Amino acid sequence: MSKEMIETLVKRWIKPGIRALSAYHVADAKGLIKLDAMENPYTWPEGLRREWLELLVNTDVNRYPHPQAPEVKAALRRTMSIPEQADLVLGNGSDELIQMIAMSVGGPGRCLLSVEPTFVMYRMIAAFLDLDYVGVPLRRDDFSMDLNSVLTAVREHQPAVIFLAYPNNPTGNLFDQDDLRSIVEAAPGLVVIDEAYAPFTEVSMLSMVGRYDNLLVMRTVSKMGLAGLRLGLLVGPSPWLEQIDKTRLPYNINILTQISAAFALRHQAVFDQQTEAIRRARDLLFKALRSLPGVEPLPSQANFILLRIGEGRALECYRRLRERGILVKNLHGTHATLEDCLRVTVGTPEENSAFLEALKALL
Ligand SMILES: *Cc1c(COP(=O)(O)O)cnc(C)c1O
């Protein structure tokens, strides 16, 4: 079969919405200081690793995992203070939960609404599932939300679901909680507050689950320090979650993840110390960036900082940082409001210093 023939078939059968997408890009980080993906830079103490290994050694991978992962759920309820009356659905990362929610409400003529710029998976998953996507622009200067334009878009498009990242990615800021409540009250459908960065901020909408009929809150263990396990959670009233749970593939939380997450969450204090260190490092990194001429960091409530670099030099800085062994995320060219922007994940103090020194040298 010829390449042309295959391409003709691809064009005929792969949906236009998929062909128009660019794949979610993950940069090769081999040998680099990895400050591009909001990972926790710290690993586990040696004693904890050994205890964990003991559990894994005694795991029977010939069996399917528990379909509901009750131990993991109980551990998450305990460590995240999930309201007792709220129901819980687990996903293979919160990415999978976004997809399950979109599948549950989706279809042609249905709309998924968010703000722009934000986490790209909302738009991508809408495209996978033929939902219309509406992205309401945030204010250009500080990426705050213009409540009126969101409410106008909600009235006009009647979205089946609204996704709002709180704090937002890639900007790191929080929206006004009263604005979020106004949106929940005005929305005809679901509102999902995506709290992926909860370990790095004091605020949350979790305690409001159950007070509104249409509010769901999503969390993940990825940014806290367990990105490799792929585990996210959706919290909300059971009538919603019972339906959404039907779209979950059987055994979506694999046995190694179930064992490892339940174990890790028994040692939550370790992660609390790590995320606390990251918060302190974030504030130091922000101050240091603010003192650099030509660099404009945005205050962040997450474990990363968005920075604007003057005179159209962001892409050049990104490339030259990489040459010097430091990988950050280039956002220049990804969205009109992100011109000249890079996003740097907060690493260890040593990694942050290396980044700062390299950036200073470039400027
Ligand atoms: C990283 C991120 C996610 C994805 O989390 P996983 O649980 O690793 O899939 C979801 N939402 C936002 C806003 C994120 O930044």
PDBQT file of the ligand as one rigid body, heavy atoms in Angstrom, charges set to zero:
ROOT
HETATM    1  C1  LIG A 401      -1.885  19.345  34.903  1.00  0.00    +0.000 C 
HETATM    2  C2  LIG A 401      -3.305  19.692  34.833  1.00  0.00    +0.000 A 
HETATM    3  C3  LIG A 401      -4.287  18.703  34.748  1.00  0.00    +0.000 A 
HETATM    4  C4  LIG A 401      -3.943  17.266  34.463  1.00  0.00    +0.000 C 
HETATM    5  O1  LIG A 401      -3.734  16.535  35.553  1.00  0.00    +0.000 OA
HETATM    6  P1  LIG A 401      -3.524  14.968  35.491  1.00  0.00    +0.000 P 
HETATM    7  O2  LIG A 401      -4.228  14.486  36.700  1.00  0.00    +0.000 OA
HETATM    8  O3  LIG A 401      -2.051  14.764  35.526  1.00  0.00    +0.000 OA
HETATM    9  O4  LIG A 401      -4.153  14.443  34.228  1.00  0.00    +0.000 OA
HETATM   10  C5  LIG A 401      -5.619  19.080  34.806  1.00  0.00    +0.000 A 
HETATM   11  N1  LIG A 401      -5.955  20.362  34.887  1.00  0.00    +0.000 NA
HETATM   12  C6  LIG A 401      -5.050  21.345  34.926  1.00  0.00    +0.000 A 
HETATM   13  C7  LIG A 401      -5.495  22.759  35.021  1.00  0.00    +0.000 C 
HETATM   14  C8  LIG A 401      -3.698  21.045  34.891  1.00  0.00    +0.000 A 
HETATM   15  O5  LIG A 401      -2.794  22.028  34.881  1.00  0.00    +0.000 OA
ENDROOT
TORSDOF 0
